[in-house]
Amino acid sequence: MIAGILSDTHGRADMAIRAVQKLVDNGAEYLVHCGDVGGPEVLDALAGHPSMFVFGNNDYDAADLVKYAKILGIACGERHGKLAFAGKRAVVTHGDDLRLIRKLIQEQQIDYLFLGHTHERLDRREGKVRIINPGALYRAAAKTVAILNTESDELKFLTVSEKAQS
């Protein structure tokens, strides 16, 4: 499975659209948004693709996002969602719940922990758990997403242009 990971769009639907296109162009089969969606227009970018999102600390309209996601057929993991990719287990959370993050790392029961929040990309292992933050599409010097091949465990960070390609 090739997972496309994005985070921290903060309502920037234009960036979400470009990010999703870049991920799909690079083979993403499943899209994961790690929170701070920022509005329903960002969910429109995920529509039509197998995908999940979680709430971030700036997603104040959570109830509306859940309703809209159901209409679009997008899974909502609420504060933390669980995924399985061909025998690999992942948890998606925004990254602002440090107690949850510590617990997941300490338990060593998952293969991947996808998170955002810091607006900085990260690829680190703690024991069995690979922690991946794709970076951010808002308030980041370089706007980045990540693509993960769960079979080969290969991870690539991709830069998303702020300007539409002509």
ZAMARGU-4260 file (C-alpha; in steps of 0.2 Angstrom, whole numbers, plus 5000, padded with zeros to 4 digits):
<rodrens>
0) 5000/5000/5000 | 5006/5017/4996 | 5000/5030/5008 | 5000/5049/5005 | 5001/5059/5021
5) 4997/5077/5023 | 4993/5089/5038 | 4990/5106/5044 | 4981/5113/5029 | 4972/5126/5040
10) 4958/5129/5027 | 4970/5131/5013 | 4960/5121/5000 | 4971/5127/4986 | 4986/5119/4994
15) 4976/5103/4999 | 4971/5101/4980 | 4989/5103/4974 | 4995/5091/4988 | 4982/5078/4984
20) 4987/5079/4966 | 5006/5077/4970 | 5002/5062/4981 | 4991/5054/4968 | 5004/5057/4954
25) 5017/5049/4965 | 5006/5033/4967 | 4996/5036/4983 | 4982/5024/4985 | 4976/5030/5002
30) 4976/5048/5009 | 4979/5052/5027 | 4976/5070/5034 | 4984/5072/5051 | 4973/5086/5057
35) 4970/5105/5057 | 4960/5103/5042 | 4953/5120/5044 | 4936/5118/5034 | 4925/5108/5022
40) 4934/5114/5007 | 4949/5104/5012 | 4939/5089/5013 | 4933/5092/4995 | 4951/5089/4990
45) 4951/5072/4998 | 4934/5067/4990 | 4934/5053/4978 | 4950/5045/4985 | 4951/5032/4999
50) 4955/5043/5014 | 4954/5047/5032 | 4957/5063/5042 | 4958/5067/5061 | 4954/5082/5071
55) 4968/5095/5075 | 4968/5107/5089 | 4962/5121/5077 | 4947/5111/5070 | 4934/5120/5080
60) 4920/5114/5068 | 4922/5096/5071 | 4904/5091/5071 | 4902/5100/5054 | 4917/5091/5047
65) 4911/5074/5052 | 4894/5077/5044 | 4902/5083/5028 | 4915/5069/5028 | 4900/5056/5028
70) 4892/5064/5013 | 4909/5063/5004 | 4913/5046/5010 | 4929/5051/5019 | 4933/5042/5035
75) 4935/5052/5051 | 4946/5045/5065 | 4940/5059/5077 | 4955/5063/5088 | 4965/5047/5083
80) 4961/5035/5070 | 4967/5017/5067 | 4972/5010/5050 | 4979/4993/5044 | 4989/4992/5028
85) 4993/4974/5023 | 4997/4968/5040 | 5005/4985/5046 | 4996/4994/5059 | 4995/5013/5060
90) 4988/5026/5071 | 4984/5044/5065 | 4983/5058/5077 | 4986/5077/5076 | 5001/5077/5088
95) 4995/5088/5101 | 4991/5074/5113 | 5008/5070/5121 | 5001/5058/5133 | 4993/5048/5119
100) 5009/5048/5109 | 5020/5043/5123 | 5007/5028/5127 | 5008/5022/5109 | 5027/5023/5108
105) 5028/5014/5125 | 5016/5000/5120 | 5025/4996/5104 | 5009/4989/5096 | 5009/4999/5080
110) 5021/5000/5065 | 5017/5018/5061 | 5012/5034/5070 | 5007/5048/5058 | 5005/5065/5065
115) 5006/5084/5062 | 5005/5099/5073 | 5023/5105/5073 | 5023/5110/5055 | 5040/5102/5053
120) 5043/5086/5044 | 5049/5071/5054 | 5054/5053/5051 | 5060/5044/5067 | 5060/5027/5074
125) 5057/5023/5093 | 5059/5005/5094 | 5046/4996/5082 | 5036/5012/5079 | 5041/5024/5065
130) 5034/5041/5068 | 5031/5051/5053 | 5026/5070/5051 | 5024/5075/5033 | 5026/5094/5037
135) 5013/5107/5034 | 5004/5115/5020 | 5002/5131/5030 | 5014/5142/5040 | 5030/5132/5034
140) 5045/5138/5025 | 5043/5123/5013 | 5026/5115/5011 | 5028/5097/5011 | 5019/5080/5011
145) 5025/5062/5013 | 5022/5046/5003 | 5025/5030/5012 | 5026/5012/5003 | 5021/5001/5018
150) 5028/4986/5009 | 5046/4992/5006 | 5045/5005/5021 | 5052/5018/5009 | 5047/5036/5014
155) 5049/5051/5003 | 5045/5069/5007 | 5038/5079/4993 | 5037/5098/4991 | 5021/5106/4986
160) 5022/5123/4976 | 5011/5137/4982 | 5008/5142/4964 | 4996/5133/4953 | 5005/5124/4939
165) 5001/5130/4922
</rodrens>
